[in-house]
Amino acid sequence: MFENLSRLTNERLMKLSKDMLTVNKPEETRWYVMNVDIIGGNKPEFLDRVYEWEAVNTAYLYIICVTGEVDLDEIERLYSLAKAKKHDGRAYARLNNKSPTLYVGSSRSLKKRLKEHFGFGARGTSSLQISHWCNISTLSFEIHCAKYQPSPGAEIIQEMEDTMWLKKRPMFGRRGRR
């Protein structure tokens, strides 16, 4: 059953490596969000700019970071409390080690995914749900994003996301597909 596994795995990885070389250079942008602007359930303005930036047949990689003076212990404490309470039936991402990089992800619907992370999207989708636990008014977020057009295959995007995940070691989420 396993006698050809090494060779087959090598062939798959070689093909993936070759396919990676065909990925077009991404268009990059970043957005900033002040937490004080979303405390109390105010949807962040930057989501309208994300919608304008989105395109068809596109895949996105994104990184959500905290900026400025940050108390990672307090972020961990607040998040852990909300996750333990399962506040409002929301699904929270896994907590990892402390890091100013909160999350690394990919999506074909960037606005929808960022809405979820900031707590304005689907309750049952595992995400950061920031507006539902983070009441630190001085906190600010930086969202780095890369737009890949045309969209490379799902396996390529997943490998790029996993590589960025290993590089950034985010505080929340997990590496690899669910």
C-alpha positions as a printed Julia matrix, in Angstrom:
178×3 Matrix{Float64}:
   0.0    0.0     0.0
   2.81   2.46    0.86
   5.59   1.21   -1.43
   5.19   4.0    -4.05
   4.09   6.75   -1.7
   7.45   8.58   -1.64
   7.7    8.62   -5.43
   4.06   9.73   -5.87
   4.49  12.46   -3.27
   7.65  13.67   -4.98
   5.85  13.8    -8.35
   2.98  15.8    -6.85
   5.35  18.25   -5.15
   7.43  18.67   -8.33
   4.29  19.5   -10.31
   3.16  21.94   -7.62
   6.59  23.55   -7.63
   6.43  23.98  -11.42
   2.9   25.4   -11.2
   4.02  27.93   -8.56
   6.31  29.52  -11.15
   3.28  30.44  -13.3
   1.59  32.55  -10.6
   1.33  36.2   -11.63
   2.77  38.9    -9.4
  -0.03  40.06   -7.08
  -1.44  43.53   -6.7
  -0.91  44.54   -3.08
  -2.65  46.98   -0.79
  -3.23  47.62    2.88
  -5.95  49.08    5.02
  -5.92  50.49    8.55
  -8.71  50.18   11.09
  -8.91  51.89   14.45
 -10.63  49.68   17.0
 -12.36  52.69   18.53
 -14.28  52.98   15.23
 -15.82  49.5    15.54
 -16.45  49.31   19.29
 -20.2   49.29   19.79
 -20.97  47.48   16.55
 -20.0   50.09   13.96
 -19.08  48.36   10.7
 -15.61  49.51    9.56
 -15.55  51.93    6.62
 -12.64  50.17    4.95
 -14.97  47.3     3.93
 -16.45  49.56    1.24
 -12.95  50.1    -0.18
 -12.35  46.34   -0.07
 -15.51  45.81   -2.12
 -14.31  48.33   -4.71
 -10.9   46.59   -4.88
 -12.29  43.07   -5.32
 -12.4   41.48   -8.76
 -13.78  38.35  -10.41
 -11.69  35.18  -10.87
  -9.41  36.31   -8.08
  -7.83  34.8    -4.99
  -6.62  36.83   -2.03
  -4.04  36.3     0.67
  -4.34  38.57    3.7
  -2.59  39.27    6.98
  -4.23  41.03    9.92
  -1.8   42.67   12.37
  -2.09  44.92   15.39
  -0.01  48.09   15.34
   1.35  50.58   17.85
   1.55  49.98   21.59
   0.01  46.55   22.0
  -0.59  44.47   25.12
  -0.66  40.96   23.69
  -1.44  39.52   27.14
  -4.63  41.61   27.27
  -5.6   40.59   23.75
  -5.12  36.94   24.69
  -7.14  37.39   27.91
 -10.09  39.12   26.23
 -10.17  36.66   23.36
  -9.98  33.65   25.66
 -12.89  34.96   27.74
 -15.09  35.49   24.67
 -14.18  32.14   23.18
 -14.91  30.33   26.45
 -18.34  31.98   26.69
 -19.1   31.2    23.04
 -20.56  34.69   22.99
 -23.65  35.01   20.85
 -23.12  31.63   19.19
 -20.0   32.84   17.41
 -17.2   30.54   16.25
 -13.74  31.71   17.23
 -10.43  30.8    15.61
  -7.86  28.77   17.52
  -5.54  30.68   19.86
  -1.81  30.15   19.29
   1.25  31.89   20.72
   1.27  35.65   21.21
   2.16  37.63   18.11
   1.38  41.07   16.66
   0.34  39.16   13.53
  -3.17  38.1    14.45
  -4.2   36.1    11.4
  -3.0   34.85    8.03
  -5.62  33.66    5.57
  -6.85  33.36    2.03
 -10.21  33.8     0.4
 -11.99  34.18   -2.91
 -14.41  36.61   -1.24
 -12.24  39.07    0.66
 -14.93  41.46    1.88
 -17.03  38.61    3.25
 -14.04  37.1     5.05
 -12.88  40.4     6.55
 -16.44  41.15    7.69
 -16.35  37.85    9.58
 -13.0   38.64   11.2
 -14.21  42.02   12.38
 -17.44  40.49   13.7
 -19.95  41.65   11.09
 -20.4   38.41    9.16
 -21.54  34.85    9.7
 -21.57  33.8    13.35
 -20.79  30.17   12.7
 -17.7   30.69   10.56
 -14.49  30.42   12.57
 -12.85  33.83   12.6
 -11.51  36.53   14.93
 -14.91  38.2    15.61
 -12.97  41.28   16.82
 -15.89  43.61   17.53
 -17.4   41.04   19.93
 -14.55  40.83   22.4
 -11.95  43.53   21.84
 -12.8   46.7    23.73
  -9.27  48.17   23.68
 -10.0   51.58   22.19
  -6.34  52.4    21.5
  -5.8   49.28   19.39
  -5.39  49.62   15.64
  -5.2   47.01   12.91
  -3.33  46.83    9.65
  -4.63  44.5     6.94
  -2.12  43.56    4.23
  -3.63  42.0     1.14
  -2.43  40.47   -2.11
  -4.78  40.03   -5.09
  -3.93  37.19   -7.47
  -5.45  37.47  -10.96
  -6.25  35.18  -12.56
  -6.78  33.03   -9.51
  -4.21  30.26   -9.22
  -5.55  26.87   -8.21
  -6.72  26.25   -4.65
  -3.71  24.05   -3.9
  -1.29  26.81   -4.91
  -3.08  29.44   -2.84
  -3.13  27.08    0.14
   0.61  26.46   -0.14
   1.31  30.21   -0.32
  -0.94  30.81    2.69
   0.81  28.03    4.62
   4.22  29.49    3.76
   3.14  32.93    5.01
   1.63  31.3     8.11
   4.98  29.64    8.9
   6.8   32.94    8.31
   4.46  35.12   10.42
   3.32  32.63   13.12
  -0.04  34.34   13.76
  -1.65  34.5    17.17
  -4.91  33.0    15.87
  -6.05  30.45   13.34
  -4.44  27.36   11.96
  -2.19  26.32    9.15
  -3.63  24.17    6.37
  -7.09  23.37    5.14
  -9.87  22.47    7.48
